[in-house]
């Protein structure tokens, strides 16, 4: 029983981190209507940036977010302006955007392999291996810090989306881009900022991810597959669905690892998606037609 409780706690902590990483992917899909398949490598890039700052300038991995999040925000704006926006008038916009973002992912992966080599690394801090006890269960400080970081940023994202003027424009664009433009909303500006926010969140996700697991550029493939499963399960474009799907998937994955062995963790992750979509194709909080918030 104690192993299952430990797995439950671990799944909740990891689920919060994945919710943070997937929220940017959800935002980008909701507003721009494209699937950013480069999200996984952008998370890894964020982890590498914090790794470089820690190694060369001895900046704490969480404090490094003061540098990496603005940098990734600007990178996101640049990607949207240079690549995504150019496709807005093409008939095969969605398909071409997937191919373009996949090409961007391959370029970033190649550069990371050149600069950092394909060897696996991990983020370091004095508290990385430290633990504390709650009711007899030992939790790593870094996992708790990562979860709290995710909770704070997700709360800030919720406030931005649902309690600001920009959030009103963003939600209007998510519901109907054409109608939003007709009532005076600068949809292109909203799209650009949203893409920047979605990429900026990968910097925080990268720190949380890199502090709890070893990684290299190739880690992005497993990462993006899991993130895509989460946003599909939650309902494409649904921030609420992304949060709950992340918790459900990671908890069940960790419980399966305890019950049947680590090799079943990923298998159950994807089997659960197939089973749920057979009975609810729109996901947990999605709609059969259109996109939800």
Buried (B, 14 or more C-beta within 10 A) or exposed (E): EEEEEBBBBBBBBBBBBBBBBBBBBBBBBBBBBBBBBBBBBBBBBBBBBBBBBBEEEEBBBBEBBEBBBEBBBEBBBBBBBEBBBEBBEEEEBEEBBBEBBBEBBEEBBEBBBEEBEEEEBEBEBEBBEEEEEEEEBEBBBBBBBBBBBBBEBBEEBBEBBEEEEBBBBBBBBBBEBEEBBEEEBEBBEBBBBBBBBBBBBBBBBBBBBBBBBEBBBBBBBEBBBBBBBBBBBBBBBBBBBBBBBBBBBBBBBBBBBBEEEEEBBBEBBBEBBEEBEEEBEBBBBBEEEEBBB
